[in-house]
Every structure is written in structure tokens, then in C-alpha cells.
């Protein structure tokens, strides 16, 4: 089997991304989504609640990469949810799969070209903040792009393409829409789920290894509340395209920071926690979209 990124080692041109957008659009049966949703590990069940749905497998979109992670179905679902036209991704792309950074964010570029200007990003994350518990939902208020700060894992590296809407040097201090965050809190309050809602800083690492104890201690010192292996590259491209972003992390495990601990992080724990919280996420996103103007 060829690697998932074969033939896509160089960044795609604007014209190539437009061609991918056109191919996907031709498969949506005339639907015009206005909101994009990316579902993280174990949270794909939200897609099953979309009405009048059109399903498009990633493998059926020309020149589109494939998702290889267990728990990611690897398809688009386009239809109506809470009275809004949405395009939902059941499965995202990660650098640890072998995808170059520019391919991990390709779906966000495509969504922008489709006219989507609101983006909901969810992920599974390890809890660093000791007040967080497994099953909590953390609204991302800020991030630390550790993988991008110390290497070349930033999707905006390379020639700037102004036709996406962004300039070369974009501000990222307001990456996460504050109004969207407040609306998500309000949705939780309406549903009696306020106790599960936290707010904090998400730190992005390349993966696929879970963190060592020394690394966990370092990340806590840096001010991170949760750690994961996705989302931030997507956020940077969304900001570059002028999209409004809501980011939510499901705390699926507590990061181990003690050498005396016998706990070990594993992917199955991530999936199990996602399944337990999945129905609440469906209700929360539905209530959030109901409030969205």
C-alpha cells in the first residue's frame, strides 16, 4: 500500500485546491453548507444526526488524502443539523500518519472555498490541568503551537496565497471567537451540562507518542491545560481564510505527571471516553447552532 501522502509532498497550488473543491461540490447534490464541523477521535457519532445527509468518502474526492486513524471514518457528511446546512468531517488528517502539514489542513482550505465561514473543531486531548477530569469539555481560549514554533510544522510556511483571503503575517491572539465560546457555555447551561465545561489552553505536539512524565511537567509549566496532536494547524489556516472558530477539546485521559503512577495513556481509552460523551456533544453543538445567527 502506498503512503497516504504519495504524490502530495509539495504544497498544492490555489488552482489545484479549487479543483478539489469543485469535485467535492459536484458530489453534494446542490447543497451549500455554511458551517464546517471537524469531529475528533471518538466523536464521529454527531455525523449520524445530520438530516437529509449526503455522504462522500474521502477516497472518492479527487486528489484528497485518506484518514488512517482508528475511530475516524474518513468521510464528509453534508446536510441539515439544527436547521443549518453543515459540512461535517468524520475523521481528520494528522502529521503522524505521514501526511505533510499542508495536507492536514487541505479540508479547511476547501471548506473556505465552498463559502463556509464558521468552523467548529473538536478533538480528544489529554488533561494537564489538575482540576480537569476525564469527560470534561474544554473550550479552547488559546493555544501553544509547540510543534510549529520549534520546527517547520506550520501550514502557512511557503509562498503566501492572498486569494484565500489572508496576508503573509496574520495575528493569532484572537484565533478563537470569544462570542462563539460564550455561546457554547450558554448552550451547556441550557442543557444542564455546565459542570462539564472548562476553558483553557491547548498545546499541539506532533505525536504519535503520548507524552513522557518529564514532557507533561514541562507543558504544565508552560501554562497548557490540555495536550493533543491536531487542531492547531487547522485553526491557523482558518484564521488565514477569515473564518470564525470554536474549538472544543474532550478530555479523554489525565496526563501522567508522577513517576510513582502506574497509569498508562492509550488510544482505546480515548475512544471509550469519546463514545461516552458523544451524545452530550450532539446536544451541545445542536444548541450552539440554534443560537448562532
C-alpha positions as CSV (number, residue, x, y, z in Angstrom):
1,X,0.0,0.0,0.0
2,X,1.4,3.4,-0.9
3,X,1.9,6.0,1.8
4,X,-1.2,8.2,2.4
5,X,0.6,11.3,1.1
6,X,2.1,9.9,-2.1
7,X,2.1,12.4,-4.8
8,X,1.4,15.3,-2.5
9,X,4.8,16.1,-1.0
10,X,4.7,19.7,-2.4
11,X,2.0,22.2,-1.4
12,X,-0.9,22.3,-3.7
13,X,-1.5,25.4,-5.8
14,X,-4.6,27.5,-5.4
15,X,-5.9,26.1,-8.7
16,X,-5.4,22.5,-7.5
17,X,-7.3,23.2,-4.3
18,X,-10.1,24.9,-6.3
19,X,-10.3,21.7,-8.5
20,X,-10.7,19.6,-5.3
21,X,-13.4,21.9,-4.1
22,X,-15.2,21.6,-7.4
23,X,-15.0,17.8,-7.3
24,X,-16.4,17.7,-3.8
25,X,-19.1,20.3,-4.6
26,X,-20.3,18.2,-7.5
27,X,-21.0,15.3,-5.1
28,X,-23.0,17.4,-2.6
29,X,-26.3,17.3,-4.6
30,X,-26.5,21.0,-4.8
31,X,-26.2,21.6,-1.1
32,X,-24.4,24.8,0.0
33,X,-23.0,24.3,3.6
34,X,-22.4,27.4,5.7
35,X,-20.8,25.7,8.8
36,X,-17.9,23.3,8.9
37,X,-17.5,20.7,11.7
38,X,-14.5,18.5,12.3
39,X,-15.0,15.6,14.6
40,X,-12.1,14.2,16.6
41,X,-11.4,10.7,17.9
42,X,-14.5,9.0,19.3
43,X,-16.8,11.9,18.5
44,X,-17.8,10.9,15.0
45,X,-21.3,10.0,16.2
46,X,-22.5,13.5,15.7
47,X,-22.5,13.0,12.0
48,X,-25.2,10.3,12.3
49,X,-27.7,13.0,13.4
50,X,-27.4,15.1,10.3
51,X,-30.7,15.1,8.3
52,X,-31.1,14.8,4.5
53,X,-27.5,13.7,4.5
54,X,-25.1,13.2,1.6
55,X,-22.1,11.0,2.3
56,X,-18.8,11.4,0.4
57,X,-15.9,9.2,1.3
58,X,-12.5,10.9,1.2
59,X,-11.3,8.3,-1.3
60,X,-13.9,9.4,-3.8
61,X,-12.7,13.0,-3.9
62,X,-10.0,13.5,-6.5
63,X,-6.5,14.1,-5.0
64,X,-7.8,14.0,-1.5
65,X,-5.7,12.3,1.3
66,X,-7.0,9.4,3.3
67,X,-7.5,9.2,7.1
68,X,-5.8,6.1,8.6
69,X,-6.6,6.6,12.3
70,X,-8.9,4.1,14.2
71,X,-12.1,5.9,15.1
72,X,-12.0,8.1,12.1
73,X,-14.4,7.0,9.3
74,X,-12.9,9.1,6.7
75,X,-15.8,10.8,5.0
76,X,-17.8,14.0,4.6
77,X,-21.4,14.3,5.6
78,X,-23.3,17.2,4.2
79,X,-26.9,18.0,5.3
80,X,-29.1,19.8,7.9
81,X,-28.3,19.9,11.6
82,X,-30.3,22.2,14.0
83,X,-31.8,23.9,10.9
84,X,-28.3,24.8,9.5
85,X,-26.6,23.5,6.4
86,X,-23.4,21.8,7.6
87,X,-20.4,20.0,6.2
88,X,-19.1,17.5,8.7
89,X,-15.8,15.7,8.6
90,X,-15.8,12.2,10.3
91,X,-12.0,12.0,10.6
92,X,-9.2,14.5,10.1
93,X,-5.6,14.2,9.0
94,X,-2.5,14.3,11.2
95,X,1.2,14.7,10.5
96,X,1.9,11.4,12.4
97,X,0.0,9.5,9.7
98,X,2.7,10.5,7.3
99,X,0.8,13.5,5.8
100,X,2.8,16.7,5.2
101,X,1.5,19.6,7.1
102,X,-0.1,21.3,4.1
103,X,-2.3,18.2,3.5
104,X,-3.6,18.1,7.1
105,X,-5.2,21.5,6.6
106,X,-6.5,20.9,3.0
107,X,-10.1,20.3,4.1
108,X,-10.2,23.8,5.8
109,X,-9.0,25.4,2.6
110,X,-11.7,23.5,0.7
111,X,-14.4,24.5,3.2
112,X,-13.4,28.1,2.9
113,X,-13.7,28.0,-0.9
114,X,-17.1,26.4,-0.5
115,X,-18.2,29.6,1.3
116,X,-18.1,28.2,4.8
117,X,-17.1,31.0,7.3
118,X,-17.9,29.3,10.7
119,X,-15.8,26.3,11.8
120,X,-16.3,24.0,14.8
121,X,-13.2,22.0,15.6
122,X,-13.4,19.1,18.2
123,X,-10.6,16.9,19.4
124,X,-9.6,14.3,22.0
125,X,-7.0,15.7,24.4
126,X,-5.0,14.7,27.5
127,X,-5.8,16.7,30.6
128,X,-2.8,18.7,32.0
129,X,-4.8,20.9,34.4
130,X,-5.2,19.0,37.6
131,X,-8.7,20.4,38.1
132,X,-9.8,18.8,34.9
133,X,-11.4,15.3,34.8
134,X,-11.9,12.7,32.2
135,X,-15.1,13.6,30.3
136,X,-14.8,17.3,30.7
137,X,-15.1,19.6,27.7
138,X,-12.6,22.3,27.4
139,X,-13.4,25.4,25.3
140,X,-10.1,26.4,23.7
141,X,-9.4,30.0,24.5
142,X,-5.8,30.0,23.3
143,X,-3.1,27.6,22.1
144,X,0.6,26.9,22.2
145,X,1.8,25.7,18.8
146,X,4.8,23.9,20.1
147,X,5.4,21.7,17.1
148,X,5.1,24.8,14.8
149,X,7.3,27.0,16.9
150,X,10.3,24.8,17.0
151,X,10.3,23.3,13.5
152,X,8.6,23.6,10.1
153,X,5.2,22.3,11.2
154,X,3.3,25.4,10.3
155,X,0.9,25.2,7.4
156,X,1.5,28.8,6.4
157,X,5.1,28.3,5.7
158,X,5.8,28.8,1.9
159,X,4.5,31.2,-0.7
160,X,1.5,33.2,0.6
161,X,-1.6,32.9,-1.4
162,X,-3.7,36.0,-0.9
163,X,-6.7,34.6,-2.8
164,X,-7.5,32.6,0.3
165,X,-8.1,35.9,2.0
166,X,-5.1,36.2,4.3
167,X,-1.9,38.2,4.3
168,X,1.5,36.8,5.0
169,X,1.7,37.8,8.7
170,X,-1.6,37.0,10.4
171,X,-2.4,37.8,14.1
172,X,-3.3,34.8,16.1
173,X,-4.0,36.3,19.5
174,X,-7.7,36.3,18.7
175,X,-7.9,32.9,16.9
176,X,-10.8,31.6,18.9
177,X,-14.0,33.5,18.6
178,X,-15.0,34.8,22.1
179,X,-18.6,35.1,21.2
180,X,-18.7,31.5,20.0
181,X,-17.1,30.4,23.3
182,X,-19.8,32.3,25.3
183,X,-22.5,30.7,23.2
184,X,-21.1,27.3,23.8
185,X,-21.1,28.0,27.6
186,X,-24.7,29.2,27.3
187,X,-25.7,26.0,25.4
188,X,-24.2,23.9,28.2
189,X,-26.1,26.0,30.8
190,X,-29.3,25.4,28.9
191,X,-28.7,21.6,28.9
192,X,-27.6,21.4,32.5
193,X,-24.0,20.5,31.5
194,X,-22.2,23.5,32.9
195,X,-20.2,21.3,35.4
196,X,-18.5,19.5,32.5
197,X,-17.4,22.8,30.8
198,X,-13.9,24.1,31.3
199,X,-11.8,26.7,29.4
200,X,-8.1,26.6,28.8
201,X,-5.0,26.5,26.6
202,X,-4.4,23.6,24.2
203,X,-0.8,22.7,23.2
204,X,-0.1,20.9,19.9
205,X,2.5,18.2,19.6
206,X,3.3,16.2,16.5
207,X,2.6,12.7,18.0
208,X,2.0,9.8,17.7
209,X,3.7,9.1,21.1
210,X,1.9,10.0,24.3
211,X,4.0,12.3,26.4
212,X,6.7,11.3,28.9
213,X,6.3,12.4,32.5
214,X,9.1,15.0,32.0
215,X,7.3,16.4,29.0
216,X,4.0,16.6,30.9
217,X,5.7,18.5,33.6
218,X,7.2,20.9,31.1
219,X,3.9,21.5,29.4
220,X,2.2,22.3,32.7
221,X,4.9,24.8,33.5
222,X,4.3,26.5,30.1
223,X,0.7,27.1,31.0
224,X,-1.0,24.4,28.9
225,X,-4.2,22.9,30.2
226,X,-4.7,20.1,27.6
227,X,-2.4,18.4,25.0
228,X,-3.2,16.9,21.7
229,X,-1.9,16.1,18.2
230,X,-4.2,18.0,15.9
231,X,-6.4,21.1,15.5
232,X,-3.9,24.0,15.7
233,X,-2.7,23.7,12.0
234,X,-6.4,23.8,11.1
235,X,-7.0,26.9,13.3
236,X,-4.1,28.7,11.7
237,X,-5.5,28.1,8.2
238,X,-9.0,29.0,9.3
239,X,-7.7,32.3,10.6
240,X,-5.8,32.9,7.4
241,X,-9.1,32.4,5.5
242,X,-11.0,34.7,7.7
243,X,-13.2,32.0,9.4
244,X,-14.7,32.2,12.9
245,X,-13.5,29.3,15.0
246,X,-14.9,27.4,18.0
247,X,-12.5,24.8,19.4
248,X,-13.5,22.2,22.0
249,X,-11.3,19.5,23.5
250,X,-12.8,16.4,25.1
251,X,-10.6,15.4,28.0
252,X,-10.2,11.7,27.4
253,X,-7.3,10.9,29.8
254,X,-5.4,12.6,32.6
255,X,-1.7,13.1,31.5
256,X,0.6,11.2,33.8
257,X,3.0,13.5,35.7
258,X,4.2,11.3,38.6
259,X,6.9,8.7,38.4
260,X,5.0,6.8,41.1
261,X,1.9,6.4,39.0
262,X,1.1,3.1,37.2
263,X,-1.4,4.7,34.8
264,X,-0.6,4.5,31.1
265,X,-2.3,6.5,28.3
266,X,-3.7,4.5,25.4
267,X,-5.8,5.2,22.3
268,X,-8.6,2.8,23.3
269,X,-9.2,4.9,26.4
270,X,-9.6,8.0,24.1
271,X,-12.2,6.2,22.0
272,X,-14.2,5.0,25.0
273,X,-14.4,8.4,26.6
274,X,-15.4,9.9,23.3
275,X,-18.3,7.4,23.0
276,X,-19.5,8.1,26.5
277,X,-19.6,11.9,25.9
278,X,-20.8,11.7,22.2
279,X,-24.5,12.2,22.9
280,X,-23.8,15.3,25.0
281,X,-21.7,16.7,22.2
282,X,-24.5,16.2,19.8
283,X,-26.9,18.1,22.1
284,X,-24.3,20.9,22.8
285,X,-23.5,21.5,19.1
286,X,-27.2,21.4,18.3
287,X,-28.0,24.0,20.9
288,X,-25.0,26.1,19.9
289,X,-26.1,26.2,16.3
290,X,-29.6,27.1,17.4
291,X,-28.2,30.2,19.0
292,X,-25.9,31.0,16.0
293,X,-27.1,34.0,14.0
